[in-house]
Amino acid sequence: MKTINRIMLSSTCLILLSLILLIVGSVTVLLLLPIKPAPEKLDKDIFSIEKILNSFQNDSEDWNALDAQLSEYNYKLLVCAGGNTVYSSLDDWGQSADYLKQIMPVENLVTGTVDNMTFVAKPVGAYSILASKRTYEDNEGLTEFLLPFSVLLLLFIALIVFLGRFFTRKMAWRVLRPLGELANAAKRVEDGDLSMPIVYTGNDEFSSVCKAFNHMQEYLRDEREKNVAYERARVDLIAGISHDLRTPLTSVKGFIKGLRDGVAKTPEKREQYLSIA
């Protein structure tokens, strides 16, 4: 795996770990927030419910139709007669339904809130009719808090990711740039080019490495120049020796040739030629 990939992978793991810790901490803070009920308040559809109950005919017992009208506003219907339940859609309300039975009006329409439930109750002939809707909220203003908190959390996460990637890439560039310069310089040395030093102005560990490489390159260039000078001196030495030996060797060859060709005919002449050779 390349160094840049290792650095980016390490940075990504660090960012993910930070984000996980951030999310866990945020969720923990939210879970530890004090939970309190919302203040008692009437539902916004209370007037529509009053209108429906006021328009209900005294001689009508079509509770399903009345319940259907109320369900459009998410209200439940409870009908009692003589203390007994005639019709109820509050089966899943448990003790709340039993509590609502106790506030059935004897006369006139009654509107109010109790135990975080908005209710409208009205006696109709022999029946007591009550429409109710839960208005309980787990935490006052929690929804208003969660929306900006979620937005800020997402922005913070995006900022962490951006800064992490930015600084990691910048650090990777600072590490890989001198390595690239060293690799290019080594390639030039391999090709025999010792004239270009590495130019690195950073003040870190790579600075000493680049200086050492430049010193090595200067040493190799000096040694190559010395070898060239030595080779030139060797060639000059051999040429000088060859020139110095050429004249006597020519003379020796001439006297020997004279002996072989019979130029020296007398013993004294031959002895003289041999002595000279």
Backbone as CSV, one residue per row, in Angstrom:
resi,resn,N_x,N_y,N_z,CA_x,CA_y,CA_z,C_x,C_y,C_z
1,MET,0.840,-1.191,0.000,0.000,0.000,0.000,0.881,1.249,0.000
2,LYS,0.533,2.231,-0.830,1.309,3.449,-0.911,1.194,4.248,0.382
3,THR,2.220,5.084,0.598,2.247,5.889,1.819,1.056,6.827,1.898
4,ILE,0.689,7.449,0.770,-0.439,8.373,0.778,-1.717,7.650,1.157
5,ASN,-1.888,6.413,0.678,-3.082,5.642,1.024,-3.089,5.267,2.499
6,ARG,-1.918,4.933,3.034,-1.837,4.622,4.470,-2.194,5.847,5.318
7,ILE,-1.662,7.006,4.907,-1.951,8.233,5.663,-3.436,8.563,5.599
8,MET,-4.041,8.478,4.420,-5.454,8.791,4.272,-6.324,7.799,5.029
9,LEU,-5.941,6.515,5.020,-6.706,5.506,5.763,-6.632,5.762,7.254
10,SER,-5.437,6.091,7.734,-5.283,6.387,9.156,-6.096,7.615,9.547
11,SER,-6.076,8.640,8.700,-6.855,9.847,8.984,-8.350,9.558,8.980
12,THR,-8.810,8.743,8.030,-10.231,8.401,7.963,-10.678,7.644,9.209
13,CYS,-9.861,6.698,9.667,-10.208,5.956,10.892,-10.267,6.890,12.096
14,LEU,-9.340,7.834,12.168,-9.338,8.792,13.273,-10.581,9.673,13.227
15,ILE,-10.959,10.115,12.038,-12.153,10.949,11.899,-13.401,10.164,12.284
16,LEU,-13.513,8.921,11.811,-14.677,8.100,12.142,-14.774,7.862,13.644
17,LEU,-13.641,7.592,14.282,-13.652,7.399,15.731,-14.112,8.660,16.446
18,SER,-13.643,9.809,15.998,-14.060,11.077,16.602,-15.561,11.309,16.416
19,LEU,-16.060,10.993,15.212,-17.486,11.181,14.951,-18.332,10.247,15.803
20,ILE,-17.885,9.003,15.950,-18.636,8.057,16.779,-18.698,8.545,18.224
21,LEU,-17.568,9.003,18.730,-17.545,9.531,20.102,-18.439,10.766,20.214
22,LEU,-18.433,11.615,19.189,-19.274,12.805,19.205,-20.755,12.441,19.216
23,ILE,-21.135,11.495,18.375,-22.544,11.091,18.299,-22.977,10.423,19.595
24,VAL,-22.131,9.534,20.123,-22.473,8.867,21.384,-22.616,9.892,22.509
25,GLY,-21.705,10.852,22.555,-21.804,11.884,23.584,-23.061,12.719,23.432
26,SER,-23.415,13.066,22.187,-24.609,13.867,21.957,-25.866,13.112,22.356
27,VAL,-25.946,11.833,21.980,-27.108,11.029,22.350,-27.209,10.888,23.857
28,THR,-26.063,10.720,24.518,-26.066,10.610,25.980,-26.590,11.883,26.625
29,VAL,-26.155,13.031,26.095,-26.635,14.303,26.637,-28.137,14.432,26.451
30,LEU,-28.636,14.034,25.274,-30.077,14.120,25.023,-30.866,13.198,25.947
31,LEU,-30.320,12.003,26.192,-31.025,11.066,27.077,-31.042,11.551,28.515
32,LEU,-30.033,12.329,28.886,-29.955,12.816,30.261,-30.705,14.121,30.470
33,LEU,-31.289,14.671,29.380,-32.049,15.898,29.551,-33.246,15.655,30.451
34,PRO,-33.551,16.572,31.349,-34.719,16.381,32.228,-36.005,16.390,31.430
35,ILE,-36.834,15.385,31.648,-38.114,15.259,30.953,-39.209,15.827,31.831
36,LYS,-39.979,16.725,31.303,-41.085,17.302,32.063,-42.281,17.466,31.135
37,PRO,-43.471,17.341,31.653,-44.657,17.439,30.803,-44.872,18.848,30.302
38,ALA,-45.522,18.926,29.183,-45.861,20.232,28.631,-46.961,20.875,29.463
39,PRO,-47.046,22.163,29.462,-48.115,22.824,30.224,-49.479,22.457,29.670
40,GLU,-50.453,22.431,30.553,-51.818,22.141,30.141,-52.297,23.214,29.176
41,LYS,-52.759,22.799,27.999,-53.262,23.758,27.030,-54.311,23.092,26.164
42,LEU,-55.239,23.895,25.690,-56.317,23.387,24.857,-55.811,23.099,23.454
43,ASP,-56.404,22.081,22.851,-56.037,21.738,21.488,-56.567,22.801,20.533
44,LYS,-55.870,23.009,19.422,-56.245,24.048,18.471,-57.554,23.748,17.754
45,ASP,-57.974,22.463,17.731,-59.210,22.078,17.037,-60.411,22.034,17.973
46,ILE,-60.269,22.650,19.160,-61.315,22.518,20.162,-62.650,23.100,19.693
47,PHE,-62.598,24.201,18.952,-63.837,24.843,18.504,-64.554,24.000,17.447
48,SER,-63.767,23.323,16.614,-64.382,22.433,15.616,-65.081,21.268,16.307
49,ILE,-64.490,20.765,17.380,-65.108,19.653,18.119,-66.389,20.122,18.811
50,GLU,-66.335,21.305,19.388,-67.556,21.842,20.020,-68.682,21.981,19.005
51,LYS,-68.329,22.418,17.801,-69.339,22.584,16.759,-69.953,21.247,16.368
52,ILE,-69.121,20.214,16.298,-69.631,18.879,15.935,-70.583,18.374,17.011
53,LEU,-70.206,18.512,18.281,-71.064,18.023,19.375,-72.356,18.826,19.473
54,ASN,-72.288,20.140,19.243,-73.493,20.961,19.312,-74.468,20.637,18.186
55,SER,-73.916,20.193,17.041,-74.782,19.857,15.904,-75.311,18.432,15.967
56,PHE,-74.890,17.669,16.969,-75.347,16.283,17.079,-76.792,16.267,17.570
57,GLN,-77.654,15.520,16.889,-79.073,15.463,17.215,-79.303,14.633,18.484
58,ASN,-80.242,15.119,19.319,-80.504,14.451,20.589,-81.074,13.048,20.408
59,ASP,-81.874,12.874,19.354,-82.509,11.567,19.156,-81.659,10.617,18.312
60,SER,-80.484,11.041,17.935,-79.623,10.193,17.107,-78.712,9.355,17.997
61,GLU,-78.507,8.134,17.604,-77.607,7.243,18.338,-76.572,6.621,17.389
62,ASP,-76.289,7.323,16.321,-75.303,6.839,15.348,-73.910,7.219,15.846
63,TRP,-73.422,6.454,16.836,-72.131,6.769,17.457,-70.952,6.552,16.495
64,ASN,-71.091,5.598,15.594,-70.000,5.359,14.633,-69.788,6.563,13.713
65,ALA,-70.899,7.155,13.273,-70.777,8.335,12.411,-70.154,9.496,13.175
66,LEU,-70.585,9.676,14.456,-70.019,10.747,15.272,-68.523,10.501,15.523
67,ASP,-68.181,9.233,15.786,-66.772,8.892,16.015,-65.943,9.158,14.762
68,ALA,-66.513,8.900,13.591,-65.792,9.134,12.338,-65.528,10.616,12.130
69,GLN,-66.522,11.457,12.519,-66.319,12.896,12.403,-65.196,13.369,13.339
70,LEU,-65.214,12.837,14.545,-64.199,13.261,15.519,-62.807,12.756,15.150
71,SER,-62.743,11.571,14.536,-61.431,10.989,14.213,-60.685,11.801,13.162
72,GLU,-61.435,12.640,12.404,-60.759,13.500,11.440,-59.840,14.495,12.144
73,TYR,-60.116,14.780,13.409,-59.276,15.683,14.214,-58.485,14.916,15.267
74,ASN,-58.419,13.565,15.099,-57.680,12.689,16.020,-58.281,12.690,17.435
75,TYR,-59.586,12.873,17.513,-60.280,12.801,18.792,-60.935,11.435,18.952
76,LYS,-61.069,10.998,20.212,-61.725,9.744,20.551,-63.092,10.041,21.175
77,LEU,-64.002,9.081,21.051,-65.369,9.269,21.530,-65.664,8.341,22.694
78,LEU,-66.347,8.908,23.719,-66.793,8.135,24.869,-68.239,8.533,25.154
79,VAL,-69.126,7.555,25.187,-70.555,7.784,25.436,-70.973,6.951,26.634
80,CYS,-71.581,7.623,27.605,-72.036,6.929,28.816,-73.508,7.237,29.057
81,ALA,-74.161,6.307,29.725,-75.572,6.495,30.099,-75.798,5.812,31.444
82,GLY,-76.193,6.593,32.425,-76.438,6.025,33.757,-75.217,5.405,34.388
83,GLY,-74.052,5.976,34.116,-72.815,5.467,34.686,-72.227,4.289,33.934
84,ASN,-72.877,3.828,32.886,-72.375,2.699,32.078,-71.885,3.203,30.723
85,THR,-70.908,2.503,30.200,-70.341,2.885,28.908,-71.194,2.311,27.791
86,VAL,-71.696,3.191,26.942,-72.507,2.775,25.790,-71.625,2.585,24.556
87,TYR,-70.676,3.503,24.367,-69.770,3.440,23.208,-68.439,4.065,23.622
88,SER,-67.344,3.452,23.168,-66.018,3.990,23.510,-65.003,3.599,22.446
89,SER,-64.217,4.581,22.063,-63.052,4.321,21.197,-61.764,4.595,21.959
90,LEU,-61.894,4.532,23.324,-60.742,4.782,24.191,-60.206,3.496,24.800
91,ASP,-60.399,2.382,24.101,-60.001,1.093,24.675,-58.508,1.023,24.965
92,ASP,-57.681,1.734,24.180,-56.231,1.671,24.360,-55.713,2.762,25.291
93,TRP,-56.579,3.483,25.946,-56.160,4.559,26.838,-56.034,4.106,28.278
94,GLY,-56.531,2.928,28.605,-56.355,2.380,29.953,-57.032,3.204,31.031
95,GLN,-56.251,3.579,32.048,-56.787,4.313,33.186,-57.254,5.707,32.802
96,SER,-56.715,6.258,31.701,-57.156,7.587,31.267,-58.633,7.578,30.889
97,ALA,-59.078,6.489,30.262,-60.498,6.376,29.907,-61.368,6.337,31.161
98,ASP,-60.944,5.594,32.183,-61.708,5.539,33.439,-61.744,6.904,34.104
99,TYR,-60.655,7.645,33.984,-60.610,8.968,34.599,-61.565,9.924,33.893
100,LEU,-61.666,9.799,32.549,-62.563,10.684,31.796,-64.022,10.409,32.115
101,LYS,-64.343,9.182,32.477,-65.738,8.868,32.816,-66.212,9.660,34.028
102,GLN,-65.281,10.014,34.904,-65.643,10.707,36.136,-65.965,12.179,35.912
103,ILE,-65.639,12.734,34.745,-65.894,14.164,34.512,-67.023,14.368,33.510
104,MET,-67.868,13.361,33.337,-68.993,13.507,32.431,-69.941,14.586,32.964
105,PRO,-70.337,15.541,32.133,-71.194,16.639,32.609,-72.647,16.203,32.761
106,VAL,-73.312,16.834,33.696,-74.742,16.579,33.882,-75.556,17.517,33.018
107,GLU,-75.073,18.732,32.848,-75.765,19.715,32.020,-74.736,20.661,31.405
108,ASN,-75.089,21.192,30.262,-74.267,22.156,29.522,-72.965,21.512,28.995
109,LEU,-72.351,22.182,28.044,-71.105,21.725,27.412,-69.929,22.146,28.275
110,VAL,-68.981,21.222,28.447,-67.797,21.473,29.265,-66.558,21.245,28.398
111,THR,-65.657,22.215,28.426,-64.394,22.125,27.682,-63.242,22.368,28.646
112,GLY,-62.187,21.576,28.508,-61.034,21.785,29.385,-59.918,20.804,29.087
113,THR,-58.916,20.815,29.958,-57.784,19.895,29.861,-57.571,19.252,31.222
114,VAL,-57.190,18.009,31.194,-56.887,17.297,32.412,-55.894,16.192,32.088
115,ASP,-54.855,16.111,32.883,-53.841,15.071,32.711,-53.336,15.020,31.270
116,ASN,-53.085,16.250,30.715,-52.581,16.382,29.337,-53.525,15.791,28.304
117,MET,-54.809,15.898,28.564,-55.831,15.480,27.602,-56.827,16.623,27.455
118,THR,-57.057,17.048,26.221,-58.092,18.041,25.941,-59.414,17.306,25.736
119,PHE,-60.467,17.809,26.347,-61.758,17.123,26.225,-62.862,18.142,26.019
120,VAL,-63.911,17.673,25.339,-65.166,18.417,25.180,-66.277,17.450,25.543
121,ALA,-67.053,17.797,26.541,-68.120,16.907,27.029,-69.449,17.645,27.002
122,LYS,-70.515,16.892,26.666,-71.839,17.511,26.566,-72.912,16.450,26.828
123,PRO,-73.900,16.786,27.659,-75.029,15.858,27.842,-76.000,15.985,26.670
124,VAL,-76.424,14.875,26.144,-77.374,14.830,25.036,-78.468,13.847,25.422
125,GLY,-79.603,14.354,25.889,-80.686,13.493,26.330,-80.248,12.641,27.509
126,ALA,-80.396,11.339,27.352,-80.017,10.408,28.420,-78.541,10.047,28.377
127,TYR,-77.809,10.593,27.416,-76.414,10.224,27.229,-75.484,11.380,27.611
128,SER,-74.293,11.032,27.994,-73.210,11.992,28.208,-72.121,11.673,27.194
129,ILE,-71.842,12.632,26.336,-70.894,12.433,25.237,-69.617,13.207,25.549
130,LEU,-68.470,12.528,25.336,-67.180,13.165,25.589,-66.241,12.847,24.436
131,ALA,-65.612,13.900,23.903,-64.578,13.757,22.877,-63.246,14.215,23.473
132,SER,-62.205,13.425,23.307,-60.927,13.742,23.954,-59.756,13.424,23.020
133,LYS,-58.680,14.155,23.271,-57.451,13.982,22.481,-56.259,14.201,23.400
134,ARG,-55.271,13.349,23.272,-54.051,13.501,24.062,-53.244,14.687,23.529
135,THR,-52.730,15.493,24.449,-51.864,16.626,24.080,-50.561,16.577,24.861
136,TYR,-50.169,15.399,25.335,-48.959,15.262,26.164,-47.715,15.300,25.282
137,GLU,-46.695,16.025,25.706,-45.389,16.075,25.050,-44.338,15.623,26.039
138,ASP,-43.423,14.789,25.570,-42.414,14.223,26.464,-41.493,15.273,27.052
139,ASN,-41.221,16.301,26.313,-40.264,17.290,26.805,-40.588,18.638,26.187
140,GLU,-40.804,19.602,27.001,-41.173,20.925,26.520,-40.044,21.506,25.684
141,GLY,-40.378,21.873,24.466,-39.399,22.493,23.584,-38.368,21.542,23.036
142,LEU,-38.587,20.210,23.239,-37.569,19.269,22.763,-37.472,19.287,21.242
143,THR,-38.631,19.376,20.583,-38.616,19.420,19.116,-37.897,20.662,18.613
144,GLU,-38.179,21.808,19.262,-37.518,23.034,18.877,-36.020,22.966,19.128
145,PHE,-35.635,22.169,20.103,-34.199,22.031,20.400,-33.506,21.062,19.450
146,LEU,-34.207,19.969,19.121,-33.574,18.921,18.315,-33.259,19.390,16.901
147,LEU,-34.120,20.216,16.314,-33.886,20.634,14.924,-32.601,21.446,14.786
148,PRO,-32.428,22.532,15.529,-31.141,23.255,15.396,-29.958,22.440,15.884
149,PHE,-30.193,21.592,16.909,-29.096,20.762,17.390,-28.646,19.783,16.317
150,SER,-29.603,19.183,15.606,-29.260,18.234,14.533,-28.522,18.942,13.399
151,VAL,-28.987,20.160,13.059,-28.325,20.914,11.989,-26.889,21.254,12.384
152,LEU,-26.721,21.730,13.636,-25.377,22.064,14.102,-24.493,20.824,14.166
153,LEU,-25.072,19.696,14.570,-24.299,18.452,14.635,-23.821,18.030,13.256
154,LEU,-24.715,18.127,12.264,-24.325,17.762,10.897,-23.255,18.713,10.355
155,LEU,-23.417,20.014,10.644,-22.408,20.973,10.201,-21.063,20.708,10.871
156,PHE,-21.109,20.359,12.160,-19.880,20.067,12.885,-19.200,18.821,12.332
157,ILE,-20.006,17.808,12.004,-19.449,16.580,11.424,-18.811,16.874,10.063
158,ALA,-19.531,17.661,9.235,-18.978,18.012,7.923,-17.684,18.814,8.073
159,LEU,-17.641,19.708,9.078,-16.431,20.499,9.297,-15.271,19.608,9.738
160,ILE,-15.548,18.634,10.620,-14.500,17.718,11.068,-13.943,16.922,9.885
161,VAL,-14.838,16.406,9.047,-14.403,15.619,7.893,-13.571,16.484,6.935
162,PHE,-14.043,17.702,6.668,-13.332,18.582,5.736,-11.948,18.940,6.270
163,LEU,-11.888,19.375,7.537,-10.602,19.769,8.102,-9.658,18.574,8.211
164,GLY,-10.207,17.412,8.581,-9.368,16.218,8.673,-8.754,15.852,7.342
165,ARG,-9.577,15.857,6.294,-9.061,15.523,4.967,-8.079,16.598,4.472
166,PHE,-8.382,17.872,4.764,-7.528,18.969,4.291,-6.135,18.885,4.925
167,PHE,-6.092,18.791,6.249,-4.803,18.772,6.928,-4.054,17.465,6.662
168,THR,-4.777,16.364,6.488,-4.110,15.108,6.178,-3.452,15.164,4.804
169,ARG,-4.172,15.711,3.829,-3.592,15.832,2.488,-2.402,16.796,2.483
170,LYS,-2.523,17.870,3.277,-1.412,18.813,3.361,-0.195,18.153,3.999
171,MET,-0.413,17.394,5.065,0.694,16.698,5.715,1.294,15.648,4.784
172,ALA,0.429,14.928,4.087,0.932,13.925,3.144,1.774,14.584,2.049
173,TRP,1.346,15.764,1.586,2.119,16.477,0.560,3.484,16.890,1.108
174,ARG,3.537,17.340,2.369,4.811,17.738,2.963,5.750,16.545,3.109
175,VAL,5.189,15.357,3.309,6.026,14.162,3.464,6.451,13.608,2.104
176,LEU,5.503,13.581,1.168,5.775,12.921,-0.110,6.544,13.801,-1.080
177,ARG,6.467,15.129,-0.944,7.197,15.996,-1.877,8.706,15.773,-1.805
178,PRO,9.339,15.809,-0.613,10.787,15.527,-0.579,11.122,14.099,-0.993
179,LEU,10.236,13.156,-0.709,10.486,11.787,-1.167,10.484,11.721,-2.692
180,GLY,9.572,12.471,-3.309,9.557,12.526,-4.767,10.815,13.171,-5.322
181,GLU,11.283,14.245,-4.656,12.530,14.889,-5.087,13.710,13.929,-4.976
182,LEU,13.751,13.158,-3.880,14.833,12.184,-3.714,14.775,11.104,-4.791
183,ALA,13.564,10.639,-5.101,13.428,9.604,-6.127,13.877,10.127,-7.496
184,ASN,13.484,11.353,-7.829,13.891,11.935,-9.118,15.408,12.142,-9.171
185,ALA,15.982,12.601,-8.039,17.437,12.805,-8.006,18.179,11.484,-8.152
186,ALA,17.677,10.435,-7.509,18.313,9.125,-7.637,18.252,8.632,-9.083
187,LYS,17.145,8.918,-9.770,17.032,8.535,-11.173,18.047,9.293,-12.023
188,ARG,18.245,10.596,-11.734,19.232,11.373,-12.482,20.651,10.839,-12.252
189,VAL,20.940,10.485,-11.005,22.264,9.927,-10.707,22.458,8.614,-11.457
190,GLU,21.402,7.802,-11.493,21.494,6.528,-12.218,21.781,6.757,-13.697
191,ASP,21.221,7.858,-14.254,21.443,8.179,-15.660,22.763,8.914,-15.886
192,GLY,23.496,9.183,-14.816,24.801,9.822,-14.944,24.788,11.330,-14.825
193,ASP,23.627,11.935,-14.504,23.548,13.389,-14.360,23.792,13.751,-12.895
194,LEU,24.969,14.337,-12.614,25.329,14.718,-11.245,25.391,16.234,-11.070
195,SER,24.764,16.968,-11.976,24.910,18.426,-11.963,23.783,19.144,-11.231
196,MET,22.652,18.473,-10.970,21.487,19.144,-10.387,21.289,18.698,-8.936
197,PRO,21.504,19.584,-7.977,21.265,19.237,-6.578,19.776,19.307,-6.237
198,ILE,19.406,18.693,-5.105,18.026,18.770,-4.612,17.834,20.100,-3.898
199,VAL,16.788,20.834,-4.293,16.474,22.117,-3.659,15.305,21.887,-2.699
200,TYR,15.584,21.875,-1.416,14.549,21.687,-0.385,14.777,22.695,0.727
201,THR,13.765,23.528,0.987,13.911,24.619,1.960,13.244,24.317,3.287
202,GLY,12.669,23.131,3.446,12.002,22.800,4.696,12.987,22.658,5.850
203,ASN,12.462,22.854,7.057,13.288,22.743,8.266,12.813,21.540,9.070
204,ASP,13.086,20.346,8.542,12.667,19.125,9.219,13.680,18.031,8.930
205,GLU,13.295,16.762,9.218,14.216,15.644,9.044,14.625,15.458,7.591
206,PHE,13.737,15.803,6.652,14.058,15.622,5.247,15.144,16.592,4.791
207,SER,15.283,17.705,5.503,16.326,18.668,5.131,17.711,18.038,5.238
208,SER,17.977,17.329,6.335,19.282,16.676,6.499,19.466,15.551,5.487
209,VAL,18.381,14.837,5.168,18.478,13.763,4.175,18.833,14.331,2.802
210,CYS,18.177,15.428,2.429,18.465,16.051,1.129,19.884,16.609,1.083
211,LYS,20.360,17.205,2.190,21.733,17.705,2.237,22.727,16.554,2.099
212,ALA,22.461,15.437,2.785,23.355,14.277,2.673,23.380,13.750,1.242
213,PHE,22.213,13.756,0.581,22.166,13.287,-0.814,22.969,14.223,-1.710
214,ASN,22.833,15.542,-1.480,23.602,16.498,-2.285,25.106,16.327,-2.065
215,HIS,25.525,16.089,-0.809,26.943,15.842,-0.528,27.432,14.596,-1.244
216,MET,26.598,13.546,-1.230,26.968,12.318,-1.928,27.118,12.584,-3.421
217,GLN,26.186,13.376,-3.968,26.238,13.685,-5.389,27.491,14.492,-5.721
218,GLU,27.859,15.452,-4.862,29.084,16.226,-5.074,30.313,15.329,-4.996
219,TYR,30.311,14.390,-4.053,31.452,13.466,-3.922,31.586,12.617,-5.182
220,LEU,30.452,12.103,-5.667,30.502,11.291,-6.886,30.987,12.111,-8.076
221,ARG,30.543,13.383,-8.161,30.987,14.234,-9.272,32.492,14.505,-9.183
222,ASP,32.980,14.769,-7.948,34.422,14.993,-7.781,35.218,13.745,-8.134
223,GLU,34.717,12.591,-7.702,35.419,11.348,-8.010,35.423,11.070,-9.498
224,ARG,34.321,11.398,-10.155,34.283,11.177,-11.605,35.267,12.104,-12.310
225,GLU,35.352,13.363,-11.863,36.312,14.284,-12.455,37.748,13.821,-12.213
226,LYS,38.008,13.286,-11.005,39.341,12.757,-10.720,39.653,11.570,-11.619
227,ASN,38.689,10.695,-11.808,38.902,9.522,-12.665,39.179,9.946,-14.105
228,VAL,38.450,11.001,-14.549,38.708,11.507,-15.901,40.133,12.045,-16.012
229,ALA,40.560,12.781,-14.951,41.935,13.320,-14.963,42.960,12.191,-14.926
230,TYR,42.690,11.170,-14.091,43.605,10.024,-14.034,43.677,9.318,-15.372
231,GLU,42.579,9.150,-16.027,42.558,8.463,-17.326,43.319,9.275,-18.375
232,ARG,43.141,10.626,-18.304,43.865,11.479,-19.244,45.381,11.395,-18.998
233,ALA,45.796,11.371,-17.708,47.229,11.273,-17.382,47.780,9.925,-17.823
234,ARG,46.965,8.862,-17.651,47.422,7.529,-18.060,47.649,7.482,-19.572
235,VAL,46.679,8.069,-20.306,46.813,8.071,-21.770,48.048,8.879,-22.186
236,ASP,48.252,10.046,-21.536,49.419,10.867,-21.857,50.722,10.131,-21.525
237,LEU,50.713,9.396,-20.377,51.906,8.651,-19.980,52.233,7.574,-21.001
238,ILE,51.225,6.849,-21.394,51.456,5.772,-22.370,51.917,6.349,-23.704
239,ALA,51.296,7.500,-24.094,51.707,8.124,-25.369,53.151,8.603,-25.290
240,GLY,53.546,9.179,-24.127,54.932,9.645,-23.972,55.921,8.498,-23.991
241,ILE,55.572,7.433,-23.251,56.461,6.264,-23.231,56.587,5.672,-24.628
242,SER,55.455,5.599,-25.317,55.475,5.036,-26.677,56.372,5.881,-27.588
243,HIS,56.254,7.220,-27.425,57.080,8.094,-28.254,58.555,7.959,-27.907
244,ASP,58.849,7.851,-26.588,60.251,7.731,-26.169,60.863,6.406,-26.607
245,LEU,60.084,5.368,-26.703,60.616,4.054,-27.078,60.692,3.865,-28.588
246,ARG,59.932,4.686,-29.317,59.850,4.447,-30.756,61.213,4.677,-31.445
247,THR,61.952,5.736,-31.065,63.234,6.056,-31.731,64.304,4.989,-31.481
248,PRO,64.601,4.590,-30.266,65.619,3.542,-30.058,65.210,2.213,-30.674
249,LEU,63.905,1.900,-30.595,63.479,0.629,-31.196,63.668,0.655,-32.710
250,THR,63.442,1.825,-33.301,63.669,1.939,-34.754,65.153,1.755,-35.091
251,SER,65.986,2.310,-34.226,67.438,2.175,-34.447,67.877,0.732,-34.308
252,VAL,67.363,0.056,-33.257,67.715,-1.356,-33.050,67.273,-2.178,-34.257
253,LYS,66.040,-1.905,-34.701,65.526,-2.656,-35.849,66.403,-2.405,-37.097
254,GLY,66.889,-1.153,-37.241,67.712,-0.834,-38.422,69.038,-1.584,-38.401
255,PHE,69.758,-1.631,-37.242,71.032,-2.333,-37.162,70.828,-3.827,-37.360
256,ILE,69.747,-4.376,-36.754,69.502,-5.823,-36.917,69.200,-6.129,-38.390
257,LYS,68.443,-5.257,-39.023,68.133,-5.455,-40.445,69.416,-5.379,-41.296
258,GLY,70.331,-4.451,-40.845,71.599,-4.357,-41.568,72.407,-5.637,-41.439
259,LEU,72.388,-6.259,-40.265,73.075,-7.536,-40.070,72.446,-8.614,-40.943
260,ARG,71.128,-8.649,-40.972,70.456,-9.708,-41.733,70.638,-9.505,-43.251
261,ASP,70.705,-8.210,-43.655,70.812,-7.943,-45.095,72.270,-8.009,-45.603
262,GLY,73.236,-8.217,-44.688,74.641,-8.351,-45.112,75.354,-7.044,-45.306
263,VAL,74.804,-5.957,-44.726,75.489,-4.665,-44.841,76.828,-4.735,-44.130
264,ALA,76.802,-5.354,-42.910,78.057,-5.535,-42.167,78.693,-6.842,-42.653
265,LYS,79.769,-6.701,-43.476,80.343,-7.893,-44.091,81.535,-8.425,-43.312
266,THR,82.162,-7.567,-42.592,83.351,-8.019,-41.866,82.966,-8.328,-40.429
267,PRO,83.766,-9.196,-39.782,83.477,-9.507,-38.369,83.526,-8.268,-37.496
268,GLU,84.405,-7.368,-37.782,84.486,-6.170,-36.956,83.218,-5.316,-37.109
269,LYS,82.727,-5.266,-38.343,81.507,-4.468,-38.604,80.290,-5.101,-37.920
270,ARG,80.223,-6.422,-37.981,79.094,-7.106,-37.344,79.133,-6.919,-35.825
271,GLU,80.304,-6.984,-35.256,80.453,-6.789,-33.811,80.050,-5.388,-33.431
272,GLN,80.386,-4.407,-34.289,79.999,-3.037,-34.018,78.479,-2.857,-34.044
273,TYR,77.796,-3.493,-35.025,76.342,-3.404,-35.105,75.649,-3.999,-33.908
274,LEU,76.160,-5.164,-33.469,75.573,-5.833,-32.303,75.781,-4.992,-31.053
275,SER,76.953,-4.419,-30.903,77.224,-3.582,-29.720,76.274,-2.381,-29.668
276,ILE,76.051,-1.753,-30.852,75.128,-0.606,-30.891,73.701,-1.037,-30.547
277,ALA,73.275,-2.194,-31.119,71.928,-2.689,-30.870,71.758,-2.984,-29.390
